[in-house]
Structure formats: C-alpha cells, structure tokens
Amino acid sequence: MVKPKYLELNIDENAIHCENCEMTITNTLKKNLGVIRVNADHQTQKVQLYYDQEKLNPLKIKEIMKEIGFPVASIEE
C-alpha cells in the first residue's frame, strides 16, 4: 500500500495568475505517475499535493513546475 507524502510548494511571486494557471498546474502534475492529489491556488500562490515517494521526489516536482512556467520559491514537507 502506498503511503502518500504531502508537499506544499510556494510559487515565485504572482506566477499563478488565474484559474487557467491552476488548471495547467493541476493537469500537468496529475499526468505524472506518482501524483495522487493536487490543489493549486492563485490567491495564495501555493500548490498542495500528495505523491508516491517511490515514483516521484520533490526535486522532480520542482523541475516540472519550472518547465511549465511556475518556478517554485520554496518547498514545505
């Protein structure tokens, strides 16, 4: 049984502009094997997610976010 790990990503200043940005983040991360649940919020500039540690790690998640234009300022586990 998979025990999901929780992460909270603080996104660089005002990178998440709107609900479309939230959907882009959510849909992109959900496509990655190992992401269980995602919540992106443009008002707080945070992305909260649960992932399978055996299939994904925080550095890979940070890399994915940068590739889609939402650089991560910090990660809280």
N, C-alpha and C positions, 0 to 999 in steps of 0.2 A: 504494500500500500504506500502511496506517495504522501509524504508529509510536506505540504506546500510551505515555502518560505515567503515572508512578507517583505516588500521593499516600498519605500516612498522616495520618489525622485523629485527633487526640486529643480525646476527648469529655469534656464537663464532668463533674465528679465523680459517679461512680456512676449516670449516666443510663442506661447499658445494664445492666439488672438480671439478664437471664436469656437462655436460648436463644431464647425467643419474641421478645425485643427484637432479637437478632441476625438472626432470620428477617425481621422487619419491615424492618430496615435493608437487608438484602441484597435482598429482593424489591422494595422501593421503588426502590433505586438501579438495579437491573437493568432496570427498566421504562423508565428514561431512556435515550434514544438517545445513544449515545456511551460508556456504561459497559460495559467489556469483562469485568472480573472484580472481585468484591467478597469481602472476608473481614471480618466483624465479630466481635469477641471481647469478651465481657462481663468476663472476668477481667482483661484489660489495659486496657479502656476505649479500645480503638483500632479504627479501621476502615481497612483497607488496600484500595486499589482501583487499577485500571488503567482509563484512559479515553482517548477520542479527543479530542485538543486542538482539533480543528476543529469539534467538535459540542458541547463542554461545557468549562467552566472551573471553577477552584477556588471562586470566589465563588458560582456557581450551585449547586455541590455543597453548600457550607456553608448556603445558603438552604434547599435541600431538606431537609437534616438538621434544621434548626431547625423547619421546618414539621411534621415528623413527631415532634417532641419530643425530639430528641437534639442539643442545641446543641454546636457544635464549639468547643473551647477553643483549639486551635492546629492548624495545618496544616504538615506537613513534606513537602517535594517532593524 
